[in-house]
């Protein structure tokens, strides 16, 4: 380097923007998302977006509250959001993965925080993502009370970002649902999913790549959890269903013995997480219709049944276990709340070495 060039470098006044971080863009994003966050507020929220920490007062309706927390992301579904420029629903996926998880222990989701990281902040894209997060919080009845937007040049490819979410809920200690009361003769109810939710997307992307599929082509409707989906891309990117409000209402009306959120691990690995030792869930495969999306994935990927059941939700996004005498009422209440619900199995006594979920 010449003396002249070196002197020019020394005399140049560098800014954070020169290094790739745009503080003004971050401030603009905060202003853009404030109305969305405001729509989610609950009476227990103290203060608003922008503080160093978020304050939330636990309601006095709880006598002996237990806090339940969960954190998650949306996995490689993000890669399709980037590829297809579909950023408006991925935030709902983020909320759903955490609130559905804490719900299964009987918890009411109270508040949610998000973490959005990128190499270069694109305000319009980030605002779409946060709008989706706010919508998810509204569906779950929880407050979006804060989060973090991190612009880190060189960390992510152009146009890409990462997401994580954190939910906190509360449940009366005496009302915790842990599956310990599940017994032979109980009925297993399945609530329809809205698609693949946020699991199995590495396999989905592999199937798409191997078949060089045109995802803009029309995709058939019908089938449980199918619905009128438009294109194949619409079916694949459909946001995760949030089950919070219908299931909280069910818990108020009837004794619920167990709940299982069907995420990574599918039906075969998530149901055993709530079963007492010696109990087996016998799931009848023909009790519900495999939705069109999963039929397509199985056919185009030549995926075996056992792999389908341990990777995907296969049209069942949430499991509810109730006593046989409450099954009819539970189905009626959930149906009235807008859920597609089917009796898909029963609880039986198992024997040593038997898997705790048997699909017949």
Residue pairs with C-beta under 8 A, 6 or more apart in sequence:
1 9
16 22
16 23
17 23
17 24
19 153
20 119
20 120
20 151
20 153
20 154
21 151
21 152
21 153
22 120
22 121
22 151
25 121
25 123
25 151
26 121
26 149
26 151
28 123
29 121
29 123
29 126
29 127
29 130
29 149
30 49
30 50
30 149
32 123
32 127
32 130
33 49
33 127
33 130
33 131
33 134
34 48
34 49
36 130
36 131
36 133
36 134
36 144
37 48
37 49
37 130
37 134
37 144
37 145
38 48
39 134
39 138
40 112
40 134
40 137
40 138
40 142
40 143
40 144
41 143
41 145
42 110
42 111
42 141
42 142
42 143
43 59
44 56
44 57
44 58
44 59
44 110
44 143
45 54
45 55
45 56
45 57
45 111
45 143
45 145
46 55
46 56
46 57
47 54
47 55
49 145
49 146
51 146
53 146
54 111
54 113
54 145
54 146
55 145
56 110
56 111
56 143
56 145
56 168
58 65
58 110
58 170
59 170
62 170
62 172
63 172
64 172
64 173
64 174
65 170
65 171
65 172
65 173
66 107
66 170
66 171
66 172
66 173
66 176
67 168
67 169
67 170
68 102
68 105
68 107
68 168
68 169
68 170
68 171
69 102
69 166
69 167
69 168
69 169
70 98
70 99
70 101
70 102
70 166
70 167
71 98
71 164
71 165
71 166
71 167
72 94
72 97
72 98
72 101
72 164
72 165
72 198
73 94
73 97
73 162
73 163
73 164
73 165
74 90
74 93
74 94
74 97
74 163
74 198
75 198
75 199
75 201
75 202
76 201
76 202
76 205
77 90
77 93
77 198
77 201
77 237
78 90
78 160
78 161
78 162
78 163
79 201
79 205
80 86
80 201
80 204
80 205
80 233
80 236
80 237
81 87
81 90
81 237
82 159
82 160
84 215
84 233
84 237
86 233
86 237
87 125
87 128
87 129
87 132
88 128
88 129
88 131
88 132
89 132
89 237
89 238
89 239
90 129
90 132
90 163
90 239
91 114
91 128
91 129
91 130
91 131
91 132
91 133
91 134
91 135
91 136
91 163
92 132
92 133
92 135
92 136
92 139
92 239
92 240
92 242
93 132
93 136
93 197
93 198
93 239
93 240
94 114
94 132
94 133
94 136
94 163
94 164
94 165
95 112
95 133
95 136
95 137
95 139
95 140
95 142
95 165
95 167
95 242
96 136
96 140
96 197
96 198
96 239
96 240
96 241
96 242
97 165
97 197
97 198
97 240
97 263
98 109
98 112
98 165
98 166
98 167
99 109
99 112
99 136
99 140
99 142
99 167
99 169
99 242
99 244
100 240
100 242
100 243
100 244
100 261
100 263
100 317
100 318
101 167
101 261
101 263
102 109
102 167
102 168
102 169
103 109
103 169
103 243
103 244
103 247
103 248
103 259
103 261
104 177
104 259
104 260
104 261
104 274
104 318
105 171
105 176
105 177
105 178
105 259
106 171
106 175
106 176
106 177
106 251
106 256
106 259
107 169
107 170
107 171
108 141
108 169
108 170
108 171
108 244
108 248
109 140
109 141
109 142
109 167
109 168
109 169
109 244
110 142
110 143
110 168
110 169
110 170
111 142
111 143
111 144
111 145
111 167
111 168
112 133
112 136
112 137
112 140
112 142
112 143
112 144
112 145
112 165
112 166
112 167
112 168
113 144
113 145
113 146
113 147
113 148
113 165
113 166
114 130
114 133
114 144
114 147
114 148
114 163
114 164
114 165
114 166
115 147
115 148
115 150
115 162
115 163
115 164
115 165
115 166
116 126
116 129
116 130
116 147
116 148
116 149
116 150
116 161
116 162
116 163
117 149
117 150
117 151
117 152
117 155
117 156
117 161
117 162
117 163
118 126
118 150
118 151
118 152
118 156
118 160
118 161
118 162
119 151
119 152
119 153
119 154
119 155
119 156
119 157
119 158
119 160
120 151
120 153
120 158
121 149
121 151
122 159
125 161
126 149
126 161
129 161
129 163
130 147
132 239
133 144
133 147
133 165
134 144
136 239
136 242
137 143
137 144
139 242
139 244
139 245
140 167
140 242
140 244
140 245
141 244
141 245
141 248
142 167
142 169
142 244
156 162
171 177
175 251
177 251
177 256
177 257
177 258
177 259
178 274
179 257
179 258
179 273
179 274
179 275
179 276
179 321
180 276
181 257
181 258
182 257
182 258
182 274
182 275
182 276
182 279
182 321
182 347
183 257
183 279
183 347
184 279
184 347
184 348
184 349
185 323
185 324
185 346
185 347
186 257
186 321
186 322
186 323
186 324
186 346
186 347
187 321
187 322
187 323
187 324
187 327
187 343
187 345
187 346
187 347
188 271
188 281
188 283
188 319
188 320
188 321
188 343
188 344
188 345
188 346
188 347
189 319
189 320
189 321
189 322
189 327
189 330
189 331
189 334
189 341
189 342
189 343
189 344
190 287
190 288
190 315
190 316
190 318
190 319
190 320
190 341
190 342
190 343
190 344
190 345
191 241
191 243
191 316
191 317
191 318
191 319
191 320
191 334
191 339
191 340
191 341
192 224
192 225
192 241
192 288
192 291
192 315
192 316
192 317
192 339
192 340
192 341
192 342
193 225
193 240
193 241
193 262
193 291
193 313
193 315
193 316
193 317
193 318
194 225
194 227
194 238
194 239
194 240
194 241
194 317
195 225
195 229
195 235
195 236
195 238
195 240
195 291
195 293
196 204
196 236
196 238
196 293
196 294
196 297
196 312
196 313
197 240
197 241
197 262
197 263
197 313
197 317
198 240
198 263
199 263
199 264
199 266
199 311
199 312
199 313
200 264
200 266
200 311
200 312
203 297
203 301
203 303
203 311
204 236
204 297
206 301
207 213
207 297
207 300
207 301
207 303
208 215
208 236
210 301
211 300
213 232
213 300
214 232
215 231
215 232
215 233
215 236
216 231
216 232
216 233
217 231
217 232
218 230
218 231
219 229
219 230
219 231
219 232
219 234
219 235
219 292
219 293
219 296
220 226
220 292
221 227
221 228
221 229
221 292
222 292
223 289
223 290
223 291
223 292
223 295
223 315
224 288
224 289
224 291
224 315
224 340
224 342
225 291
225 315
225 316
225 317
225 340
226 291
226 292
226 293
229 235
229 238
229 292
229 293
232 296
235 292
235 293
236 293
240 317
241 317
241 318
243 317
243 318
243 339
245 337
246 333
246 334
246 337
246 338
246 339
247 256
247 259
247 318
247 320
247 334
249 333
249 337
250 256
250 320
250 330
250 333
250 334
250 337
253 329
253 333
254 322
254 326
254 329
254 330
254 333
255 322
255 323
255 326
256 320
256 321
256 322
256 330
257 321
257 322
257 323
258 274
258 275
258 319
258 320
258 321
259 274
259 318
259 319
259 320
259 321
260 270
260 271
260 273
260 274
260 318
260 319
260 321
261 270
261 317
261 318
262 270
262 271
262 313
262 316
262 317
262 318
262 319
263 270
263 313
265 310
266 308
266 309
266 310
266 311
266 312
266 313
266 314
267 283
267 309
267 310
267 313
267 314
267 316
267 319
267 357
267 359
268 306
268 309
268 310
268 355
268 357
268 359
269 310
269 357
270 319
271 281
271 283
271 319
271 356
271 357
272 281
272 355
272 356
272 357
274 319
274 321
275 281
275 347
275 356
278 349
278 350
279 347
279 348
279 349
279 350
279 356
280 347
280 348
280 349
280 350
280 354
280 355
280 356
280 357
280 358
281 319
281 321
281 345
281 346
281 347
281 356
281 357
281 358
282 345
282 346
282 347
282 348
282 358
282 360
283 344
283 345
283 357
283 358
283 359
283 360
284 344
284 345
284 360
285 305
285 359
285 360
287 342
287 343
287 344
287 345
288 315
288 316
288 342
288 344
289 315
290 298
290 314
290 315
291 314
291 315
294 308
294 312
294 314
294 315
297 303
297 308
297 312
298 305
298 308
303 311
305 359
308 314
309 359
316 344
320 330
320 334
320 341
321 347
322 330
327 343
330 341
331 341
331 343
334 341
335 341
350 356
